[in-house]
Amino acid sequence: MSRYLGSLAVVLASILWGTTGTVATFAPSLSSLFIGAVAMGIGGILQCVLAVPKIIKERDLLIQYSYFLIVGAIAVMIYPLAFYSSMRLSGVTIGTVVSIGSAPILSAIIEYVNGDFRLTKRWLIGATFGILGMILLSFSENNSITVQNNHIIIGVLLGLIAGFTYALYSWSARQLMLKGISTKSAMGATFGCGGVLLIPIMVLTGFGVFDSLTNISVCIYMALVPMFVGYLCYGFGLSKISASTATTITLLEPVIAAVLAILVVGETLPLMGCIGILFILICLALITIDINK
């Protein structure tokens, strides 16, 4: 039952995260670095504030396993910068697809290298469906604005960096939890430290944030809803299921992003994209069944 609740929490986080790309398009004048820094930075600091009592209580354990905390904090700092820059350069769908689609494989590799993961046939089949779905969604992208090929390549590379850092901070936070540190402390300390590291980026790239109410609203939404609430849900999920399973479930995020692009932005999704969404839903079903056996 606990694993089931954990998987549901990650699904909810994925739904919230899937809104970020569409919401970011409402503030095109803002730097992608600033949007990423303010979203993850403010959201992370709020998580840390919420967890202060737990962090103080468990400070000795956090100091003892500080190497996990340092790795996680650096990954948290890099992830939003790479992720939002990837979406800005290669498009919302492709950026999301590469970043989130690569994370399960990279997460499984990290866990496998550290002896924390055992591949099962069902997980492999589910992950395969998920990755195929990501590929189909990517190639079905219907951009209204032509993106230069070199920008797409850079965007894809940044997406892979985002996928790796996403997998890395998920793994490091999970390791802290396995050492007896509470979910609040592990997530709050990791994201709080990462948020502090992002403050200089906010200061250096925050030009134009107060130019319009829309820009301010986008920043507030990104920090409070997908990043603060979303990562609270994700942290709960990580305390119940493995990082590789959690990152695989978040393959739902590009599906949400694609649906919102159709409903809000007015994009169309070809048949290939619809098949991709179906594959991802099959992936989610297989992974959820696997973790609750």
Solvent accessible surface area in square Angstrom, and as a share of the most:
residue,aa,sasa,rsa
1,M,169,0.75
2,S,56,0.36
3,R,124,0.45
4,Y,97,0.37
5,L,77,0.39
6,G,0,0.00
7,S,1,0.01
8,L,83,0.41
9,A,13,0.10
10,V,0,0.00
11,V,40,0.23
12,L,84,0.42
13,A,0,0.00
14,S,0,0.00
15,I,68,0.34
16,L,30,0.15
17,W,11,0.04
18,G,2,0.02
19,T,24,0.14
20,T,2,0.01
21,G,3,0.03
22,T,7,0.04
23,V,27,0.16
24,A,12,0.10
25,T,62,0.36
26,F,106,0.44
27,A,0,0.00
28,P,99,0.62
29,S,88,0.57
30,L,1,0.01
31,S,40,0.26
32,S,15,0.10
33,L,70,0.35
34,F,12,0.05
35,I,2,0.01
36,G,0,0.00
37,A,0,0.00
38,V,17,0.09
39,A,0,0.00
40,M,1,0.00
41,G,0,0.00
42,I,64,0.32
43,G,1,0.01
44,G,1,0.01
45,I,50,0.25
46,L,58,0.29
47,Q,4,0.02
48,C,34,0.21
49,V,95,0.54
50,L,84,0.42
51,A,2,0.02
52,V,61,0.35
53,P,94,0.59
54,K,81,0.34
55,I,30,0.15
56,I,95,0.48
57,K,161,0.68
58,E,28,0.13
59,R,129,0.47
60,D,108,0.56
61,L,58,0.29
62,L,9,0.05
63,I,122,0.62
64,Q,109,0.48
65,Y,40,0.15
66,S,41,0.26
67,Y,120,0.46
68,F,23,0.09
69,L,25,0.13
70,I,99,0.50
71,V,53,0.30
72,G,0,0.00
73,A,6,0.04
74,I,80,0.41
75,A,2,0.01
76,V,0,0.00
77,M,50,0.22
78,I,59,0.30
79,Y,10,0.04
80,P,0,0.00
81,L,32,0.16
82,A,5,0.04
83,F,4,0.02
84,Y,6,0.02
85,S,14,0.09
86,S,0,0.00
87,M,14,0.06
88,R,110,0.40
89,L,48,0.24
90,S,0,0.00
91,G,14,0.13
92,V,34,0.20
93,T,7,0.04
94,I,21,0.11
95,G,0,0.00
96,T,3,0.02
97,V,7,0.04
98,V,24,0.14
99,S,0,0.00
100,I,0,0.00
101,G,6,0.05
102,S,17,0.11
103,A,0,0.00
104,P,0,0.00
105,I,81,0.41
106,L,44,0.22
107,S,0,0.00
108,A,8,0.06
109,I,91,0.46
110,I,20,0.10
111,E,5,0.02
112,Y,143,0.54
113,V,115,0.66
114,N,76,0.39
115,G,66,0.63
116,D,69,0.36
117,F,29,0.12
118,R,189,0.69
119,L,79,0.39
120,T,37,0.22
121,K,159,0.67
122,R,77,0.28
123,W,12,0.04
124,L,81,0.40
125,I,79,0.40
126,G,0,0.00
127,A,7,0.06
128,T,75,0.43
129,F,59,0.25
130,G,0,0.00
131,I,37,0.19
132,L,78,0.39
133,G,0,0.00
134,M,4,0.02
135,I,78,0.40
136,L,44,0.22
137,L,0,0.00
138,S,22,0.14
139,F,158,0.66
140,S,7,0.04
141,E,34,0.15
142,N,71,0.36
143,N,57,0.29
144,S,110,0.71
145,I,135,0.68
146,T,132,0.77
147,V,33,0.19
148,Q,112,0.50
149,N,118,0.60
150,N,81,0.42
151,H,66,0.30
152,I,48,0.24
153,I,107,0.55
154,I,82,0.42
155,G,0,0.00
156,V,48,0.28
157,L,100,0.50
158,L,42,0.21
159,G,0,0.00
160,L,79,0.39
161,I,82,0.41
162,A,0,0.00
163,G,0,0.00
164,F,91,0.38
165,T,6,0.04
166,Y,2,0.01
167,A,0,0.00
168,L,34,0.17
169,Y,1,0.00
170,S,0,0.00
171,W,27,0.09
172,S,0,0.00
173,A,0,0.00
174,R,42,0.15
175,Q,15,0.07
176,L,0,0.00
177,M,22,0.10
178,L,102,0.51
179,K,79,0.33
180,G,55,0.52
181,I,5,0.02
182,S,30,0.20
183,T,37,0.22
184,K,99,0.42
185,S,0,0.00
186,A,0,0.00
187,M,6,0.03
188,G,1,0.01
189,A,6,0.05
190,T,0,0.00
191,F,0,0.00
192,G,3,0.03
193,C,53,0.32
194,G,0,0.00
195,G,0,0.00
196,V,88,0.50
197,L,76,0.38
198,L,0,0.00
199,I,71,0.36
200,P,72,0.45
201,I,44,0.22
202,M,24,0.11
203,V,109,0.63
204,L,122,0.61
205,T,28,0.16
206,G,17,0.17
207,F,165,0.69
208,G,24,0.23
209,V,18,0.11
210,F,167,0.70
211,D,118,0.61
212,S,47,0.30
213,L,142,0.70
214,T,66,0.38
215,N,7,0.04
216,I,52,0.26
217,S,54,0.35
218,V,7,0.04
219,C,12,0.07
220,I,92,0.47
221,Y,65,0.25
222,M,0,0.00
223,A,4,0.03
224,L,78,0.39
225,V,46,0.27
226,P,0,0.00
227,M,6,0.03
228,F,40,0.17
229,V,62,0.36
230,G,0,0.00
231,Y,4,0.02
232,L,64,0.32
233,C,22,0.13
234,Y,0,0.00
235,G,1,0.01
236,F,82,0.34
237,G,0,0.00
238,L,1,0.00
239,S,37,0.24
240,K,70,0.30
241,I,6,0.03
242,S,32,0.21
243,A,0,0.00
244,S,0,0.00
245,T,8,0.05
246,A,0,0.00
247,T,0,0.00
248,T,0,0.00
249,I,0,0.00
250,T,0,0.00
251,L,0,0.00
252,L,16,0.08
253,E,4,0.02
254,P,0,0.00
255,V,9,0.05
256,I,35,0.18
257,A,4,0.03
258,A,4,0.03
259,V,56,0.32
260,L,40,0.20
261,A,7,0.05
262,I,62,0.31
263,L,133,0.66
264,V,79,0.45
265,V,75,0.43
266,G,56,0.54
267,E,42,0.19
268,T,88,0.51
269,L,37,0.18
270,P,60,0.38
271,L,136,0.68
272,M,87,0.39
273,G,0,0.00
274,C,65,0.39
275,I,67,0.34
276,G,0,0.00
277,I,26,0.13
278,L,97,0.48
279,F,49,0.21
280,I,0,0.00
281,L,85,0.42
282,I,58,0.29
283,C,0,0.00
284,L,20,0.10
285,A,52,0.41
286,L,37,0.18
287,I,0,0.00
288,T,38,0.22
289,I,89,0.45
290,D,31,0.16
291,I,15,0.08
292,N,58,0.30
293,K,164,0.69
